[in-house]
Amino acid sequence: MTGTKRTFRERLLEHSSSLADVPALVSPSASIRYGALAGEAHALAHSLRSLGIGPEATVALTARGEVDHVLATLALLELGASQVALASRDPPALRERIARRIGATTVLADRQDDAVAGLRWVDLRTALAASRASPSGDDAWPAGATAPALHLTGSGTTGEPKIIAFAERDLALQAERQTDFRGQRVLRPAHVEYNNAKRMRLYTLWQGGTCVLADGTPESLHAQCARHRVTWLELSPMHCKDLLAACPTEGRLPSTTSLRVGGARVPVALRRAIMAEASADLHVSYGTTETSLIAIAGPAMHDERETVGPRVPGVDVEVVRGDCTPAPADEVGEIRIRASGMARAYLGDANATAQHFRDGWFMPGDLASLTRDGLVCLHGRRDDMMIMNSINIFSAEIERVLESHPAVAAAAALPIASEVHGQIPVAAVELRRGASCTAGELVRFAREALGVRAPRRIEVLATLPRNAQGKIVRRELAGAFRERR
């Protein structure tokens, strides 16, 4: 790690002198420079301490203002309190379940209706007002760099979200690898209350970059990039559709803006559309909540293989067979990852921990292959691989074929149990705006390309079900297929 810095307060104090005039947080209504950020976070920590939040607290945080949310996150890290974000848009029942699962003692929020029954509620607005009225002195609290500091939840596409606890030192080790953010002006339109959006902001601050926060602005991505001189735009595939829809009237992104897309599969058709209409400087990333960034593909790598690029420095990647021996180049197996600062377990879930964390490696359940020159190619989820009459069928190969049809915007393939064949492949598709195509036409199109590996049934949906991160929720699709039998 850089120097001996292991906490975010230490890092921000370093930036306060070396990067004093550089904006750290920029939103439509506020801007905080590095010269002031450490002091503002410290003042809020002092205010929260006076309201009874200390190192022993486990805090569920809800803050709709993104600058407020970042300041509260930094203040809680400084206090040594453990924290989890309860997204303001999540259903109350889900928010309560997550708070109970991590053993939250306090809800820190900007609205009374964010309270969770039986837990102490602290008004974030009151704490912020007090911190701005009476900035604190130099009092400090013992650094808890190795204690659980930040709880993140998994995407929840296959059931109840898994919960991962990271120590502050883990976050610092992850942030140290994110050198692409160094000196950049980074915009991610997803709210900071979501896992990856929050970590990206923390990584950017660690590297001395500028966090550009959308904070509910109605401005288009093009306008935000131009106004805030964004050099690094981070999007999910879902947000890319909004970007492309604006290109006919707003043109390409500014030439100084690079684009990185991740969080879900990025089909080759989408990559080509982005490069043709929005930005030729497209990067596609692969990562997990448990490990952070794993690999990234640059602009010259976007072909039919849909590679996510080579592994990033500091991360070990292997593709292994069922017996955990390395698979040769181009053979599909299960990917495993090892990196400093990665998770080591799931909170309260011994079975999932044993399944995914083995011998120092994390196994996310993704099927992958490595090319001879070290590029990672993904082939769907292990759980989505189908075995029909002893034939292995990968969901990704079906999805690539269907998405090559000019009428199809997105596709998701999955298995349906069969007493005769074991499993049979089916798929659901979402059509492009204004396009028309029948399920029968798509079945014939897929059969011409895939033969026996083609889906036996296709459902054309108005939209595919997605979670807040833009990932397709396959369990909902599976239920829909069962209901329509």
C-alpha positions in Angstrom: 0.0 0.0 0.0 1.1 3.6 -0.6 3.3 4.6 2.3 1.8 3.4 5.6 -1.7 4.7 5.0 -4.3 2.1 5.9 -7.4 4.1 6.8 -9.4 6.5 4.7 -8.9 9.3 7.2 -5.1 9.0 6.9 -5.4 9.0 3.2 -7.7 12.0 3.1 -5.4 13.9 5.4 -2.6 13.2 3.0 -4.7 14.5 0.1 -5.7 17.6 2.1 -2.2 18.9 1.7 -1.0 17.5 -1.6 -4.4 17.9 -3.4 -5.9 20.8 -1.4 -7.5 22.6 -4.4 -8.6 19.5 -6.3 -12.4 18.9 -6.1 -13.1 15.6 -4.2 -16.9 15.6 -4.4 -18.9 17.5 -7.1 -22.7 17.5 -7.4 -25.2 19.8 -9.0 -25.6 21.7 -5.7 -22.3 21.3 -3.9 -18.5 20.9 -4.3 -16.0 19.9 -1.6 -12.3 20.1 -2.2 -9.7 17.7 -0.7 -8.5 20.6 1.4 -11.8 20.5 3.3 -13.1 16.9 2.9 -11.1 15.4 5.8 -12.3 18.2 8.1 -15.9 17.9 7.1 -15.9 14.1 7.6 -14.2 14.5 11.0 -16.7 17.2 12.1 -19.6 14.8 11.2 -17.9 12.0 13.1 -17.6 14.2 16.1 -21.3 15.1 15.8 -22.3 11.5 15.5 -20.2 10.6 18.5 -22.1 13.2 20.6 -25.3 11.6 19.5 -24.2 8.2 20.8 -22.7 6.5 17.8 -19.3 5.1 18.5 -17.0 2.2 17.6 -19.4 -0.3 19.2 -22.3 0.7 17.0 -23.6 -1.2 13.9 -25.3 1.5 11.8 -27.9 1.1 9.0 -27.5 4.2 6.8 -30.1 5.8 4.5 -29.2 9.1 2.9 -30.8 10.4 -0.2 -28.4 13.2 -0.8 -25.3 11.7 -2.3 -22.8 14.2 -0.8 -24.4 13.6 2.6 -24.2 9.8 2.1 -20.5 9.9 1.2 -19.7 12.2 4.2 -21.7 9.8 6.6 -19.8 6.8 5.2 -16.5 8.5 5.8 -17.5 9.6 9.3 -18.6 6.1 10.3 -15.3 4.7 8.9 -13.4 7.2 11.0 -15.4 6.3 14.2 -14.8 2.6 13.7 -18.5 1.9 13.6 -19.8 -0.9 11.3 -22.2 0.2 8.6 -24.5 -1.0 5.9 -26.5 1.0 3.4 -30.3 0.5 3.3 -31.3 1.7 -0.1 -34.1 4.3 0.1 -35.9 2.6 -2.8 -35.8 -0.9 -1.4 -39.1 -2.3 0.2 -39.3 -1.7 3.9 -39.4 -5.5 4.6 -36.1 -6.0 2.8 -34.5 -3.1 4.6 -35.6 -4.5 7.9 -34.3 -8.0 7.1 -30.9 -6.7 6.2 -30.7 -4.5 9.3 -31.6 -7.5 11.5 -29.2 -9.8 9.7 -26.1 -7.6 10.4 -27.2 -6.9 14.0 -27.8 -3.2 13.4 -28.1 -1.2 16.6 -28.9 2.2 15.0 -30.6 3.6 12.0 -28.9 6.8 10.7 -31.3 8.4 8.2 -32.6 11.6 6.8 -36.3 10.8 7.2 -38.2 9.5 10.2 -40.0 6.9 8.0 -36.7 5.2 7.4 -36.8 3.9 10.9 -36.7 0.2 11.7 -38.9 -1.0 14.5 -36.9 -1.7 17.7 -33.7 0.1 16.5 -32.5 3.5 17.7 -33.1 6.2 15.1 -30.6 9.1 14.6 -31.5 12.1 12.4 -28.7 12.5 9.9 -29.9 16.1 9.1 -29.4 17.1 12.7 -26.0 15.6 12.8 -24.9 17.4 9.6 -26.3 20.7 10.8 -24.4 20.4 14.1 -21.2 19.5 12.3 -21.4 22.5 10.1 -22.3 24.9 12.9 -19.5 23.8 15.2 -16.6 22.2 13.5 -14.7 19.9 15.8 -11.1 19.9 17.0 -8.4 17.3 16.7 -9.9 14.6 18.9 -9.5 11.2 17.4 -10.8 7.7 17.9 -8.9 4.4 17.8 -8.6 3.2 14.2 -10.4 -0.1 13.7 -8.8 -1.0 10.3 -9.1 -4.7 10.8 -12.6 -4.8 12.4 -15.7 -5.2 10.2 -16.4 -1.7 8.8 -18.6 -2.0 5.7 -21.3 -4.6 5.0 -22.2 -5.1 1.3 -25.0 -7.2 0.0 -24.9 -9.4 -3.1 -27.1 -8.7 -6.1 -29.9 -11.1 -5.0 -30.6 -12.4 -8.5 -31.0 -16.0 -7.2 -32.6 -15.4 -3.8 -32.0 -13.6 -0.5 -29.0 -11.3 -0.8 -25.7 -12.6 0.7 -24.0 -10.2 3.1 -20.2 -9.6 3.0 -18.3 -7.7 5.7 -15.1 -5.9 4.8 -12.6 -4.3 7.2 -11.4 -0.8 6.4 -8.0 -2.3 5.6 -9.7 -4.6 3.0 -11.3 -1.6 1.3 -7.9 0.2 1.3 -6.2 -2.8 -0.3 -8.9 -2.9 -3.0 -8.7 0.8 -3.5 -4.9 0.6 -4.0 -5.4 -1.5 -7.1 -7.9 1.0 -8.7 -5.2 3.1 -10.4 -7.4 4.0 -13.3 -9.2 6.5 -11.1 -6.0 8.4 -10.2 -6.5 12.0 -11.1 -9.7 11.3 -13.0 -13.1 13.0 -12.9 -15.4 9.9 -12.4 -19.2 9.8 -12.9 -21.4 6.9 -12.1 -25.1 7.7 -12.3 -26.1 4.9 -9.9 -26.8 6.3 -6.4 -24.0 5.9 -3.9 -26.3 3.9 -1.6 -25.8 0.9 -4.0 -22.8 -1.4 -3.3 -20.6 -0.9 -6.4 -21.4 2.7 -6.7 -20.3 3.3 -3.1 -17.1 1.4 -3.5 -16.2 3.2 -6.7 -16.6 6.5 -4.8 -14.3 5.3 -2.0 -11.8 4.0 -4.6 -11.8 7.3 -6.4 -11.3 9.3 -3.2 -8.4 6.9 -2.2 -6.7 7.6 -5.6 -7.2 11.4 -5.4 -9.8 11.6 -8.2 -13.0 13.6 -8.3 -16.3 11.9 -7.6 -19.0 13.5 -9.9 -22.3 12.8 -8.3 -25.5 12.9 -10.3 -27.6 13.3 -7.1 -30.9 13.2 -8.9 -30.2 15.7 -11.7 -32.5 15.5 -14.7 -29.6 16.3 -17.0 -28.6 13.8 -19.6 -25.4 11.9 -19.3 -24.0 13.9 -22.3 -24.8 17.1 -20.5 -23.3 16.0 -17.2 -20.1 14.8 -18.9 -19.7 18.1 -20.7 -20.5 20.3 -17.7 -18.4 18.5 -15.2 -15.5 17.6 -17.6 -16.0 13.9 -16.8 -13.0 11.9 -17.9 -14.3 8.4 -16.8 -17.9 7.5 -17.1 -19.1 4.2 -15.4 -22.3 2.6 -16.5 -24.2 -0.6 -16.3 -25.6 -2.2 -19.5 -29.0 -0.9 -18.4 -27.8 2.7 -18.4 -26.1 2.2 -21.7 -29.5 1.9 -23.3 -30.4 5.4 -22.1 -27.1 6.7 -23.3 -27.7 5.2 -26.8 -31.2 6.5 -26.9 -29.9 10.1 -26.5 -27.1 9.8 -29.1 -29.3 10.6 -32.2 -30.1 14.1 -30.7 -27.0 14.7 -28.5 -24.3 13.1 -30.5 -21.3 11.3 -29.2 -19.8 11.7 -25.7 -17.1 14.4 -25.3 -13.8 13.1 -26.8 -12.2 13.5 -23.3 -14.7 11.0 -21.7 -13.7 7.3 -21.5 -16.5 4.8 -20.9 -16.4 1.7 -18.7 -19.3 -0.7 -18.6 -19.7 -3.6 -16.2 -21.9 -5.2 -13.6 -23.6 -7.6 -16.0 -22.9 -9.2 -19.3 -22.1 -6.7 -22.1 -23.2 -8.4 -25.4 -21.0 -7.8 -28.5 -24.0 -6.1 -30.2 -24.2 -3.5 -27.4 -20.4 -3.0 -27.5 -20.5 -2.2 -31.2 -23.4 0.1 -30.9 -21.7 2.1 -28.1 -18.5 2.4 -30.1 -20.3 3.4 -33.2 -22.7 5.9 -31.6 -21.3 7.1 -28.2 -17.6 6.5 -27.7 -14.8 4.5 -29.3 -13.0 4.5 -25.9 -15.0 1.7 -24.5 -13.8 -0.5 -21.6 -15.7 -3.6 -20.4 -15.0 -4.7 -16.8 -15.6 -7.9 -14.8 -15.7 -8.0 -11.0 -17.6 -9.3 -8.1 -18.8 -7.8 -4.8 -16.5 -10.3 -3.0 -13.3 -9.4 -4.8 -13.8 -6.0 -6.6 -12.4 -5.6 -10.1 -11.0 -8.7 -11.7 -10.4 -8.0 -15.4 -11.0 -5.2 -17.9 -11.2 -5.3 -21.7 -9.9 -2.3 -23.7 -11.3 -0.8 -26.9 -9.4 -3.2 -29.2 -10.8 -6.4 -27.6 -14.5 -6.2 -28.4 -15.2 -9.1 -30.8 -17.5 -12.1 -30.8 -15.7 -13.7 -27.9 -17.1 -11.0 -25.6 -13.9 -11.1 -23.6 -13.7 -9.1 -20.4 -10.0 -8.7 -20.9 -6.9 -9.8 -19.0 -6.8 -9.9 -15.2 -5.8 -6.6 -13.5 -2.5 -6.5 -11.7 -2.7 -7.8 -8.1 -5.4 -10.3 -8.9 -4.9 -14.0 -9.5 -7.3 -15.7 -11.9 -7.6 -19.4 -12.8 -10.1 -21.5 -14.7 -10.4 -25.0 -13.3 -12.2 -28.3 -14.0 -14.5 -30.0 -11.6 -11.6 -31.5 -9.7 -10.0 -28.0 -9.3 -7.1 -28.8 -11.6 -6.3 -26.0 -14.1 -8.2 -26.2 -17.4 -6.1 -25.7 -20.6 -6.5 -22.6 -22.8 -9.9 -22.2 -24.4 -11.6 -25.0 -22.3 -14.6 -23.9 -20.4 -14.4 -24.4 -16.6 -15.2 -22.5 -13.4 -13.3 -19.3 -12.7 -11.7 -18.7 -9.3 -10.1 -15.5 -8.0 -7.6 -14.6 -5.3 -6.7 -11.0 -4.3 -5.7 -9.0 -1.3 -8.6 -7.4 0.5 -11.1 -9.9 -0.8 -14.0 -11.3 1.3 -13.4 -14.5 3.2 -16.9 -15.5 4.2 -20.6 -14.7 4.0 -22.2 -13.4 7.1 -24.3 -16.1 8.8 -24.2 -18.5 5.9 -21.8 -21.3 6.4 -23.1 -23.4 3.5 -22.6 -20.6 1.0 -19.2 -19.8 2.5 -18.0 -23.4 2.1 -19.3 -23.5 -1.5 -17.7 -20.3 -2.7 -14.5 -19.8 -0.6 -12.1 -22.7 -1.0 -8.4 -22.9 -0.1 -7.9 -19.2 -0.3 -9.8 -18.7 -3.5 -13.2 -17.2 -4.3 -15.3 -19.2 -6.7 -18.3 -17.0 -7.9 -19.9 -19.8 -9.9 -19.1 -18.2 -13.3 -18.1 -20.4 -16.2 -15.1 -19.0 -18.1 -12.2 -19.8 -20.4 -8.8 -18.3 -20.8 -7.4 -17.6 -24.2 -3.8 -18.4 -25.0 -2.9 -14.8 -24.6 -4.6 -14.6 -21.1 -8.0 -13.0 -21.9 -10.9 -14.0 -19.8 -14.1 -15.0 -21.7 -17.3 -15.7 -19.7 -19.8 -18.4 -20.6 -22.6 -17.8 -18.1 -23.3 -19.1 -14.7 -22.5 -22.6 -13.5 -26.1 -22.9 -12.3 -27.3 -21.9 -15.8 -25.4 -24.5 -17.7 -27.8 -27.1 -19.1 -27.2 -30.8 -19.7 -29.6 -32.1 -22.2 -29.1 -35.8 -23.2 -25.5 -35.6 -22.0 -24.8 -32.4 -24.1 -23.4 -29.4 -22.2 -25.2 -26.2 -23.3 -24.1 -22.8 -22.1 -26.6 -20.0 -21.6 -24.2 -17.5 -23.0 -24.0 -19.2 -26.4 -27.8 -19.1 -26.8 -27.9 -15.4 -25.6 -25.2 -14.4 -28.1 -27.1 -16.0 -31.0 -30.4 -14.5 -30.1 -28.9 -11.0 -29.5 -27.4 -11.2 -33.0 -30.9 -11.0 -34.4 -31.7 -7.4 -35.5 -35.0 -7.4 -33.5 -33.6 -8.5 -30.2 -32.3 -6.1 -27.6 -31.5 -8.6 -24.8 -31.9 -12.3 -24.1 -31.7 -14.6 -21.2 -31.4 -18.4 -21.5 -32.1 -20.9 -18.7 -32.9 -24.6 -18.2 -36.2 -26.2 -17.5 -36.3 -29.6 -15.9 -37.4 -32.5 -18.1 -38.0 -36.1 -17.0 -37.0 -37.4 -20.5 -34.0 -35.1 -21.4 -32.7 -34.0 -18.0 -32.9 -30.3 -18.9 -34.1 -28.4 -21.9 -33.0 -24.9 -22.9 -35.5 -22.1 -23.0 -35.1 -18.4 -23.4 -36.8 -15.0 -22.9 -36.1 -12.0 -25.1 -36.7 -8.3 -25.0 -37.2 -6.7 -28.4 -35.6 -3.4 -29.6 -37.9 -0.4 -29.6 -40.2 -0.5 -32.6 -39.1 -4.0 -33.6 -41.4 -6.9 -34.4 -40.7 -10.6 -34.3 -42.5 -13.7 -33.2 -41.2 -16.4 -30.8 -41.5 -18.9 -33.6 -39.2 -16.9 -35.9 -36.7 -16.6 -33.1 -36.8 -20.4 -32.4 -36.1 -21.1 -36.1 -33.3 -18.4 -36.2 -31.6 -20.0 -33.1 -32.0 -23.5 -34.5 -30.2 -22.6 -37.7 -27.2 -21.4 -35.7 -27.2 -23.8 -32.7 -28.8 -27.0 -33.9 -29.7 -29.2 -31.0 -28.4 -26.6 -28.6 -31.1 -24.2 -29.6 -33.8 -23.2 -27.1 -37.0 -25.3 -27.5 -39.1 -22.4 -26.4 -38.8 -18.7 -26.4 -40.9 -16.1 -24.7 -41.1 -12.5 -26.0 -41.4 -10.1 -23.1 -42.0 -6.4 -22.9 -39.0 -6.1 -20.6 -36.8 -8.7 -18.9 -36.9 -8.5 -15.1 -33.8 -6.8 -13.7 -32.5 -5.8 -10.3 -31.3 -2.3 -9.3 -27.8 -3.1 -10.8 -29.3 -4.0 -14.1 -28.7 -7.8 -13.8 -31.4 -10.1 -15.2 -33.3 -11.8 -12.4 -33.5 -15.4 -13.7 -35.5 -16.8 -10.9 -38.4 -14.7 -12.0 -38.0 -15.9 -15.5 -37.9 -19.6 -14.3 -41.1 -19.0 -12.4 -42.8 -17.5 -15.5 -41.9 -20.5 -17.6 -43.2 -22.9 -15.0 -46.5 -21.0 -14.8 -47.0 -21.0 -18.6 -46.5 -24.7 -19.1 
